[in-house]
Amino acid sequence: MNRTRQFIIYILVFAGAVVLTAGVAALLVNINQRQTEALQSPLRIVEIGEDELDPAVWGQNFPIQYEMFTRTEEDYGRTPYGGSEPYSKLENNPAMVRLWAGYAFSIDHNEERGHYYALIDQQQTRRVTERNQPGACANCHAAETPMLIAEMGWEEFNHTPYNDLSVNLHRGSTCHDCHDPETMELVITRPAFLNAMEARGIDLSEATRQEMRTYVCAQCHVEYYFAGENKVLTFPWTNGLSIDNIQEYYTEVSFTDWQHAEAGSPMLKMQHPEFELYSSGIHYQSGVACADCHMPYTRVGSQKVSDHWVRSPLSNLSAACQTCHNVSEEELNARVVGIQDVTAELLRQSEEALLSAIDAIVAAQAAGATEEQLAPARELHRFAQMRWDFISSENSTGFHSPQEAARVLADSIDLARQAQLAAVQLSVGTATSNTSFGG
């Protein structure tokens, strides 16, 4: 009797184990299915052509992502140092007008809006409507860029005047910029990034999906310049990504964007080096991708998708930050804004030092200093303003890499004061020499 009871118990335990194993297997299958939902639609309504640029067509297969992406047209308001509300940064900070004197940014520089406006805002800025710009400017603002490059050739596309190309430009950022239409894999569609990474010895074919969730952003959110007579869009990364590496590169190739209208210094305009600054920060070093914060995963019904309403994490702290940081939204907001407040104060100090340097160089010119004598002060001015601009034009107000941002601005202030001192010494020396000669 006891053996019979034991046998029944063994049978029940075995049956329970079988049921439990089947349940775990089913759960694992379910989890795997849910993970793949973020990558593919359960039903393909239409075939997406290789050159399909209309997000609405892609949206028939991926309606959730498309609905999110259309929200980049919305104005979700201002954050302390950014947001989606357009305003004139020149009116907000008049020092920029003098700092960029003689350059197009001194006449128009606005807070950027969502990706929906990438082409619209470019076509409307006075930097384009009132100044002759090369077609290279359209590289990251127009969805038609890859097709035009294939048709015209890389160099021809870049040096063709922007206004001549504009008749072919109709869409800003689209799905096609980042995704393969057949597999939906993340892809690089802009040659300048491919060229720069190849020059650094990085094989993008070996990039992980997590790395690609940064690289597709780094196609555009970077510092760049237009090289040579053909104005070829080029990233100055051969020596590395820091401002010191970039300064070394520009010195080696003897590149200058413009001559400062007041000081006569050979100047460089930094663009929006988010990737370069971010690459030195703790988040990047910890494997966090741009999309983790600006396009965080979210659950819609049974699907887990990357939020395609690309925006400031400050407007979406629960999804963007609390996935990793187990603290309140209020504390997270205070941490971010605290870093930005410190960076903003350093930016203002840097601007004051740069304006003082400009005034001193102008005074030295008026006192009769020669071009040869002024060259060292002007070079210091160039290097100082590069660093201010590197942080000022980078859109995180220091948050992407707080320590590096502080270091760069400290160097900017130091170099600007050195430029000021060198120019003042020229003024004093020139005045003394003139007085002695007159006596």
Secondary structure, 3 states (H helix, E strand, C coil): CHHHHHHHHHHHHHHHHHHHHHHHHHHHHHHHHHHHHCCCCCCCCCCCCCCCCCHHHHHHHCHHHHHHHHHHHCCCCEECCEECCCCEHHHHCCHHHHHCCCCHHHCCCECCCCHHHHHHHHHHCHHHHCCCCEHHHHCCCCCCHHHHHHHHCHHHHHHCEHHHHHHHCCCCCCHHHCECCCCCCECCCCHHHHHHHHHCCCCHHHCCHHHHHHHHHHCCCCCCEEECCCCEEECCCCCCCCHHHHHHHHHHCCCCCEECCCCCCEECCCCCCHHHHHCCCHHHHCCCCHHHHHCCEEEECCEEEECCCCCCHHHCHHHHCCCCCCCCHHHHHHHHHHHHHHHHHHHHHHHHHHHHHHHHHHHHHHCCCCHHHHHHHHHHHHHHHHHHHHHHCCCCCCCCCHHHHHHHHHHHHHHHHHHHHHHHHHHHHHHHHHHHHHC
